């Protein structure tokens, strides 16, 4: 927990320095002031809405136990076995099969599944995916993920507003404004990548292993990961900024093609599957 809190703070400070520096290069004092304002707004967004941005982006809604009794049963069983609070459950009306967890702490956590996930996976595979998301919650990965989601959304938005704001000091020409806007448009995606890399890919391997131990079934999660990746190719999500900013939260990368691959914070699915099957063999040999 303490490590992820420190990483979240470091990530926010690092991104803030980068944003203010870009603002100074683009528009000197005015640019720095504008960037500092964005940083303050980002801090407010992280505090107030960091946990819900991804849910909003995925158009998710709370789901009751009456609507999804089997999903509630699976989540309750796994959460009880892991000795952690039952998270809130959300359902996203998206055909692409995937899931994610969000929340600043286990007591404020939420797990969201897409309708495509529930239609694609059997119970064994669904247990693996849910256990994976519960492992993220237990490790407090969702805290830094919420920070990364908000920062990425703010940084990518800079490329849109930079063209409209008078950051240049010259009143006789629009060239400073144009150059400033172009710089931000080029650097914003780079900054977004820095934010995603700050999340780290090792957390996915760790969550996979913890999920396998929670369910006692590495093969179930391995099979689910293969179906999720195939589903992402078949039903790709629209490449909207809010969805790109939330991609690192998903169990697997929802953007396997095109520019969305630049925002991937996941290790290759083949490597994750290989590790899970190796874990199964190690258990069999040890038993």
VOLO-742314 format. One record per residue (C-alpha): residue in one letter; x, y, z. Coordinates in nm, 2 decimals. Layout:
<nodes>
['a'; [X; Y; Z]]
...
</nodes>
This chain:
<nodes>
['x'; [0.00; 0.00; 0.00]]
['x'; [0.27; 0.25; 0.10]]
['x'; [0.47; 0.18; -0.21]]
['x'; [0.17; 0.25; -0.44]]
['x'; [0.08; 0.57; -0.24]]
['x'; [0.44; 0.69; -0.30]]
['x'; [0.43; 0.59; -0.66]]
['x'; [0.10; 0.78; -0.71]]
['x'; [0.24; 1.09; -0.55]]
['x'; [0.56; 1.06; -0.76]]
['x'; [0.36; 1.01; -1.07]]
['x'; [0.14; 1.32; -1.01]]
['x'; [0.44; 1.54; -0.93]]
['x'; [0.64; 1.41; -1.23]]
['x'; [0.35; 1.47; -1.46]]
['x'; [0.29; 1.82; -1.31]]
['x'; [0.65; 1.92; -1.37]]
['x'; [0.64; 1.79; -1.73]]
['x'; [0.31; 1.98; -1.80]]
['x'; [0.44; 2.31; -1.65]]
['x'; [0.77; 2.28; -1.84]]
['x'; [0.58; 2.23; -2.17]]
['x'; [0.36; 2.53; -2.09]]
['x'; [0.67; 2.74; -2.02]]
['x'; [0.84; 2.64; -2.35]]
['x'; [0.52; 2.71; -2.54]]
['x'; [0.42; 3.04; -2.39]]
['x'; [0.67; 3.15; -2.13]]
['x'; [0.50; 3.29; -1.82]]
['x'; [0.14; 3.27; -1.96]]
['x'; [0.20; 2.92; -2.07]]
['x'; [0.33; 2.82; -1.73]]
['x'; [0.04; 2.98; -1.56]]
['x'; [-0.21; 2.80; -1.78]]
['x'; [-0.03; 2.46; -1.73]]
['x'; [-0.02; 2.52; -1.35]]
['x'; [-0.40; 2.58; -1.36]]
['x'; [-0.44; 2.25; -1.55]]
['x'; [-0.23; 2.07; -1.28]]
['x'; [-0.45; 2.21; -1.00]]
['x'; [-0.76; 2.10; -1.19]]
['x'; [-0.61; 1.76; -1.24]]
['x'; [-0.56; 1.74; -0.86]]
['x'; [-0.92; 1.83; -0.79]]
['x'; [-1.04; 1.57; -1.05]]
['x'; [-0.82; 1.30; -0.90]]
['x'; [-0.96; 1.37; -0.55]]
['x'; [-1.33; 1.41; -0.66]]
['x'; [-1.37; 1.19; -0.97]]
['x'; [-1.06; 0.98; -1.01]]
['x'; [-1.25; 0.67; -0.91]]
['x'; [-1.54; 0.73; -1.15]]
['x'; [-1.38; 0.86; -1.47]]
['x'; [-1.33; 0.51; -1.62]]
['x'; [-1.68; 0.41; -1.52]]
['x'; [-1.82; 0.72; -1.69]]
['x'; [-1.60; 0.65; -2.00]]
['x'; [-1.74; 0.30; -2.03]]
['x'; [-2.10; 0.42; -1.96]]
['x'; [-2.12; 0.17; -1.67]]
['x'; [-2.41; 0.16; -1.43]]
['x'; [-2.45; -0.01; -1.09]]
['x'; [-2.59; -0.36; -1.12]]
['x'; [-2.80; -0.53; -0.85]]
['x'; [-2.79; -0.88; -0.72]]
['x'; [-3.13; -0.94; -0.86]]
['x'; [-3.01; -0.86; -1.21]]
['x'; [-2.68; -1.06; -1.19]]
['x'; [-2.71; -1.32; -0.92]]
['x'; [-2.43; -1.54; -1.06]]
['x'; [-2.19; -1.25; -1.09]]
['x'; [-2.26; -1.15; -0.73]]
['x'; [-2.21; -1.50; -0.61]]
['x'; [-1.87; -1.54; -0.78]]
['x'; [-1.75; -1.20; -0.66]]
['x'; [-1.87; -1.26; -0.30]]
['x'; [-1.71; -1.61; -0.29]]
['x'; [-1.38; -1.48; -0.41]]
['x'; [-1.38; -1.17; -0.20]]
['x'; [-1.47; -1.37; 0.11]]
['x'; [-1.19; -1.62; 0.04]]
['x'; [-0.94; -1.33; 0.00]]
['x'; [-1.07; -1.17; 0.32]]
['x'; [-1.14; -0.84; 0.15]]
['x'; [-1.46; -0.62; 0.13]]
['x'; [-1.72; -0.69; -0.13]]
['x'; [-1.67; -0.43; -0.41]]
['x'; [-1.95; -0.25; -0.58]]
['x'; [-2.04; -0.41; -0.91]]
['x'; [-2.10; -0.22; -1.24]]
['x'; [-2.20; -0.33; -1.58]]
['x'; [-2.09; -0.16; -1.91]]
['x'; [-2.30; -0.21; -2.22]]
['x'; [-2.00; -0.29; -2.44]]
['x'; [-1.96; -0.59; -2.67]]
['x'; [-1.59; -0.61; -2.63]]
['x'; [-1.52; -0.86; -2.34]]
['x'; [-1.32; -0.70; -2.06]]
['x'; [-1.33; -0.59; -1.70]]
['x'; [-1.15; -0.35; -1.47]]
['x'; [-1.14; -0.24; -1.11]]
['x'; [-1.12; 0.11; -0.97]]
['x'; [-1.12; 0.29; -0.63]]
['x'; [-0.87; 0.45; -0.40]]
['x'; [-0.90; 0.17; -0.14]]
['x'; [-1.05; -0.18; -0.10]]
['x'; [-1.35; -0.03; 0.09]]
['x'; [-1.42; 0.22; -0.19]]
['x'; [-1.35; -0.03; -0.47]]
['x'; [-1.57; -0.12; -0.77]]
['x'; [-1.54; -0.39; -1.03]]
['x'; [-1.69; -0.33; -1.37]]
['x'; [-1.76; -0.60; -1.63]]
['x'; [-1.88; -0.55; -1.98]]
['x'; [-2.18; -0.73; -2.12]]
['x'; [-1.94; -0.89; -2.37]]
['x'; [-1.74; -1.04; -2.09]]
['x'; [-2.04; -1.21; -1.94]]
['x'; [-2.15; -1.35; -2.27]]
['x'; [-1.81; -1.47; -2.37]]
['x'; [-1.67; -1.65; -2.07]]
['x'; [-1.79; -1.95; -1.88]]
['x'; [-1.79; -1.95; -1.50]]
['x'; [-1.44; -2.10; -1.46]]
['x'; [-1.29; -1.83; -1.69]]
['x'; [-1.50; -1.55; -1.53]]
['x'; [-1.37; -1.65; -1.18]]
['x'; [-1.02; -1.60; -1.31]]
['x'; [-1.09; -1.25; -1.44]]
['x'; [-1.27; -1.14; -1.13]]
['x'; [-0.99; -1.28; -0.91]]
['x'; [-0.74; -1.08; -1.12]]
['x'; [-0.93; -0.76; -1.05]]
['x'; [-0.97; -0.84; -0.68]]
['x'; [-0.59; -0.89; -0.67]]
['x'; [-0.54; -0.54; -0.81]]
['x'; [-0.78; -0.40; -0.54]]
['x'; [-0.60; -0.59; -0.26]]
['x'; [-0.26; -0.46; -0.37]]
['x'; [-0.40; -0.10; -0.39]]
['x'; [-0.31; -0.09; -0.76]]
['x'; [-0.64; 0.09; -0.82]]
['x'; [-0.51; 0.40; -0.64]]
['x'; [-0.22; 0.47; -0.88]]
['x'; [-0.45; 0.36; -1.17]]
['x'; [-0.70; 0.63; -1.08]]
['x'; [-0.43; 0.89; -1.07]]
['x'; [-0.29; 0.78; -1.41]]
['x'; [-0.64; 0.78; -1.57]]
['x'; [-0.71; 1.14; -1.46]]
['x'; [-0.36; 1.27; -1.56]]
['x'; [-0.37; 1.10; -1.90]]
['x'; [-0.72; 1.25; -1.97]]
['x'; [-0.59; 1.60; -1.87]]
['x'; [-0.27; 1.58; -2.06]]
['x'; [-0.43; 1.46; -2.38]]
['x'; [-0.69; 1.73; -2.35]]
['x'; [-0.41; 1.99; -2.37]]
['x'; [-0.36; 1.91; -2.74]]
['x'; [-0.72; 2.03; -2.80]]
['x'; [-0.72; 2.36; -2.60]]
['x'; [-0.37; 2.47; -2.69]]
['x'; [-0.48; 2.58; -3.03]]
['x'; [-0.75; 2.81; -2.89]]
['x'; [-0.56; 2.99; -2.61]]
['x'; [-0.32; 3.28; -2.67]]
['x'; [-0.01; 3.15; -2.51]]
['x'; [0.23; 3.34; -2.73]]
['x'; [0.35; 3.69; -2.63]]
['x'; [0.34; 3.84; -2.97]]
['x'; [0.03; 4.03; -3.07]]
['x'; [0.13; 4.08; -3.43]]
['x'; [0.14; 3.72; -3.54]]
['x'; [-0.02; 3.39; -3.46]]
['x'; [0.30; 3.19; -3.52]]
['x'; [0.39; 3.16; -3.15]]
['x'; [0.04; 3.03; -3.07]]
['x'; [0.06; 2.79; -3.36]]
['x'; [0.40; 2.66; -3.26]]
['x'; [0.29; 2.62; -2.90]]
['x'; [-0.02; 2.43; -3.00]]
['x'; [0.19; 2.20; -3.23]]
['x'; [0.44; 2.13; -2.95]]
['x'; [0.16; 2.04; -2.70]]
['x'; [-0.01; 1.83; -2.96]]
['x'; [0.31; 1.63; -3.02]]
['x'; [0.41; 1.61; -2.65]]
['x'; [0.08; 1.53; -2.50]]
['x'; [0.07; 1.17; -2.63]]
['x'; [0.43; 1.13; -2.52]]
['x'; [0.34; 1.25; -2.17]]
['x'; [0.04; 1.01; -2.17]]
['x'; [0.28; 0.73; -2.25]]
['x'; [0.50; 0.84; -1.96]]
['x'; [0.20; 0.82; -1.73]]
['x'; [0.11; 0.47; -1.85]]
['x'; [0.46; 0.35; -1.81]]
['x'; [0.45; 0.48; -1.46]]
['x'; [0.17; 0.23; -1.39]]
['x'; [0.41; -0.06; -1.46]]
['x'; [0.36; -0.39; -1.64]]
['x'; [0.48; -0.61; -1.35]]
['x'; [0.15; -0.55; -1.17]]
['x'; [-0.03; -0.75; -1.43]]
['x'; [0.20; -1.05; -1.38]]
['x'; [0.16; -1.02; -1.00]]
['x'; [-0.22; -0.99; -1.03]]
['x'; [-0.23; -1.30; -1.26]]
['x'; [-0.03; -1.50; -1.01]]
['x'; [-0.25; -1.39; -0.71]]
['x'; [-0.56; -1.46; -0.91]]
['x'; [-0.44; -1.81; -0.99]]
['x'; [-0.37; -1.87; -0.62]]
['x'; [-0.70; -1.73; -0.52]]
['x'; [-0.89; -1.97; -0.75]]
['x'; [-0.65; -2.25; -0.76]]
['x'; [-0.69; -2.26; -1.14]]
['x'; [-0.43; -2.09; -1.35]]
['x'; [-0.57; -2.25; -1.67]]
['x'; [-0.91; -2.08; -1.62]]
['x'; [-0.75; -1.73; -1.62]]
['x'; [-0.52; -1.83; -1.91]]
['x'; [-0.82; -1.94; -2.12]]
['x'; [-1.00; -1.62; -2.03]]
['x'; [-0.71; -1.40; -2.14]]
['x'; [-0.70; -1.56; -2.48]]
['x'; [-1.08; -1.50; -2.53]]
['x'; [-1.05; -1.14; -2.41]]
['x'; [-0.77; -1.06; -2.66]]
['x'; [-0.97; -1.23; -2.95]]
['x'; [-1.27; -1.02; -2.84]]
['x'; [-1.08; -0.70; -2.85]]
['x'; [-0.99; -0.76; -3.22]]
['x'; [-1.35; -0.86; -3.30]]
['x'; [-1.52; -0.58; -3.11]]
['x'; [-1.27; -0.29; -3.08]]
['x'; [-1.36; 0.00; -2.86]]
['x'; [-1.38; 0.35; -3.02]]
['x'; [-1.05; 0.54; -2.98]]
['x'; [-1.19; 0.82; -2.77]]
['x'; [-0.96; 1.01; -2.54]]
['x'; [-1.15; 0.91; -2.23]]
['x'; [-1.13; 0.54; -2.33]]
['x'; [-0.76; 0.56; -2.42]]
['x'; [-0.69; 0.71; -2.08]]
['x'; [-0.87; 0.42; -1.91]]
['x'; [-0.71; 0.14; -2.12]]
['x'; [-0.45; 0.05; -1.86]]
['x'; [-0.72; -0.04; -1.61]]
['x'; [-0.86; -0.33; -1.82]]
['x'; [-0.78; -0.69; -1.77]]
['x'; [-0.63; -0.70; -2.12]]
['x'; [-0.55; -0.42; -2.37]]
['x'; [-0.88; -0.32; -2.53]]
['x'; [-0.69; -0.15; -2.82]]
['x'; [-0.47; -0.42; -2.98]]
['x'; [-0.44; -0.23; -3.32]]
['x'; [-0.35; 0.11; -3.44]]
['x'; [-0.27; 0.41; -3.22]]
['x'; [-0.44; 0.24; -2.92]]
['x'; [-0.14; 0.01; -2.89]]
['x'; [0.08; 0.31; -2.79]]
['x'; [-0.14; 0.34; -2.48]]
['x'; [-0.10; -0.02; -2.38]]
['x'; [0.02; -0.08; -2.02]]
['x'; [-0.01; -0.46; -2.04]]
['x'; [0.25; -0.72; -2.11]]
['x'; [0.18; -0.95; -2.41]]
['x'; [-0.10; -1.18; -2.35]]
['x'; [0.10; -1.47; -2.48]]
['x'; [0.36; -1.41; -2.20]]
['x'; [0.09; -1.39; -1.94]]
['x'; [-0.06; -1.72; -2.06]]
['x'; [0.28; -1.88; -2.06]]
['x'; [0.35; -1.78; -1.70]]
['x'; [0.02; -1.90; -1.58]]
['x'; [0.06; -2.24; -1.75]]
['x'; [0.42; -2.26; -1.61]]
['x'; [0.27; -2.20; -1.26]]
['x'; [0.03; -2.48; -1.32]]
['x'; [0.31; -2.72; -1.41]]
['x'; [0.51; -2.61; -1.10]]
['x'; [0.21; -2.69; -0.88]]
['x'; [0.16; -3.03; -1.04]]
['x'; [0.53; -3.12; -1.00]]
['x'; [0.52; -2.99; -0.64]]
['x'; [0.21; -3.19; -0.56]]
</nodes>
